[in-house]
Amino acid sequence: MQTPDAKEVIGPAAGAVRSWPLGPFETNCYLVTAPGGVGCWIVDPGIGPQMVIKAVQSAGLRPEAVILTHAHLDHVAGVGEVLAAFPDIPVLGHESERNWPGDPSLNLSASYGIPIAAPGATRFIAEGDELVLGSDRWRVLHTPGHSPGSITLVNDRAGVAIVGDTLFAGSIGRSDFPGSDERVLHESIRNRLYTLPDATAVHPGHGPATTIGREKRTNPHVSVASGA
């Protein structure tokens, strides 16, 4: 099901996580599958998700959920298009951002001059929840700071974390938006993400993948080595 516009980031033996950078913000939309199954998740369908929708359809996959790592415009703008293509699938997100997708002032789209009202979560997920996709199990971590409802999805068996805009390769999420909190963001990285095994592959909302160990050693914003 690979397309020229997608990047496979873990091997098929562990299922797959494939990403497409969508829209002007180049937001990574992830298509998550499990070994040997046709079920999938679409994580963070941003602006212009048509290529992701086509990949799902051409592969004969069955979307089981849309999952939002958080509800800023570049992560939710394509939810309506995904639901039009695959009706009646649930949308999962954190309850603290219950009203954000449909409110341009909360999802930041108004401030960018492109007001967007997207469908919101139909089911809320929180710290400690476990999500099942085929034979795979994913833990939900609440990792606020960039936004109050930011979450991370962790597959311990595969050693994979989808972290939204909390942590990037060599950087961290912005903390100057309404609802952001720099101190809380640093705590989420230190107390949630940096406690994962060093080999854990980190798949962020923007930019390339990295690992927990690499960021602990070298991230200039939150580095274990420096204590920053």
Secondary structure as the mmCIF struct_conf table of DSSP 4:
data_model
#
loop_
_struct_conf.conf_type_id
_struct_conf.id
_struct_conf.beg_label_comp_id
_struct_conf.beg_label_asym_id
_struct_conf.beg_label_seq_id
_struct_conf.end_label_comp_id
_struct_conf.end_label_asym_id
_struct_conf.end_label_seq_id
TURN_TY1_P TURN_TY1_P1 PRO A 4 ASP A 5
STRN STRN1 LYS A 7 GLU A 8
BEND BEND1 ILE A 10 ILE A 10
HELX_RH_3T_P HELX_RH_3T_P1 PRO A 12 ALA A 14
STRN STRN2 ALA A 16 LEU A 22
TURN_TY1_P TURN_TY1_P2 GLY A 23 GLU A 26
STRN STRN3 THR A 27 THR A 33
TURN_TY1_P TURN_TY1_P3 PRO A 35 GLY A 36
STRN STRN4 GLY A 39 VAL A 43
BEND BEND2 ILE A 47 ILE A 47
HELX_RH_AL_P HELX_RH_AL_P1 GLN A 50 ALA A 59
TURN_TY1_P TURN_TY1_P4 GLY A 60 GLY A 60
STRN STRN5 ARG A 62 ILE A 67
BEND BEND3 THR A 69 THR A 69
BEND BEND4 HIS A 72 HIS A 72
HELX_RH_AL_P HELX_RH_AL_P2 LEU A 73 VAL A 76
TURN_TY1_P TURN_TY1_P5 ALA A 77 GLY A 78
HELX_RH_AL_P HELX_RH_AL_P3 VAL A 79 ALA A 85
BEND BEND5 PHE A 86 PHE A 86
TURN_TY1_P TURN_TY1_P6 PRO A 87 ASP A 88
STRN STRN6 VAL A 91 GLY A 93
HELX_RH_3T_P HELX_RH_3T_P2 GLU A 95 GLU A 97
TURN_TY1_P TURN_TY1_P7 ARG A 98 ASN A 99
BEND BEND6 TRP A 100 TRP A 100
TURN_TY1_P TURN_TY1_P8 PRO A 101 GLY A 102
TURN_TY1_P TURN_TY1_P9 PRO A 104 LEU A 106
BEND BEND7 ASN A 107 LEU A 108
TURN_TY1_P TURN_TY1_P10 SER A 109 GLY A 113
BEND BEND8 THR A 122 THR A 122
STRN STRN7 ARG A 123 PHE A 124
TURN_TY1_P TURN_TY1_P11 GLU A 127 GLY A 128
STRN STRN8 GLU A 130 LEU A 133
TURN_TY1_P TURN_TY1_P12 GLY A 134 SER A 135
STRN STRN9 ASP A 136 HIS A 142
BEND BEND9 GLY A 145 SER A 147
TURN_TY1_P TURN_TY1_P13 PRO A 148 GLY A 149
STRN STRN10 ILE A 151 ASN A 155
TURN_TY1_P TURN_TY1_P14 ASP A 156 GLY A 159
STRN STRN11 VAL A 160 GLY A 164
TURN_TY1_P TURN_TY1_P15 ASP A 165 ASP A 165
BEND BEND10 THR A 166 THR A 166
STRN STRN12 LEU A 167 PHE A 168
TURN_TY1_P TURN_TY1_P16 ALA A 169 GLY A 170
STRN STRN13 SER A 171 ILE A 172
BEND BEND11 PHE A 177 PHE A 177
TURN_TY1_P TURN_TY1_P17 PRO A 178 GLY A 179
HELX_RH_AL_P HELX_RH_AL_P4 GLU A 182 ASN A 191
TURN_TY1_P TURN_TY1_P18 ARG A 192 ARG A 192
HELX_RH_3T_P HELX_RH_3T_P3 LEU A 193 THR A 195
BEND BEND12 LEU A 196 LEU A 196
TURN_TY1_P TURN_TY1_P19 ASP A 198 ALA A 199
STRN STRN14 ALA A 201 PRO A 204
BEND BEND13 GLY A 205 GLY A 205
STRN STRN15 HIS A 206 HIS A 206
BEND BEND14 GLY A 207 GLY A 207
STRN STRN16 THR A 210 THR A 211
HELX_RH_AL_P HELX_RH_AL_P5 ILE A 212 THR A 218
BEND BEND15 PRO A 220 VAL A 222
TURN_TY1_P TURN_TY1_P20 VAL A 224 GLY A 227
#
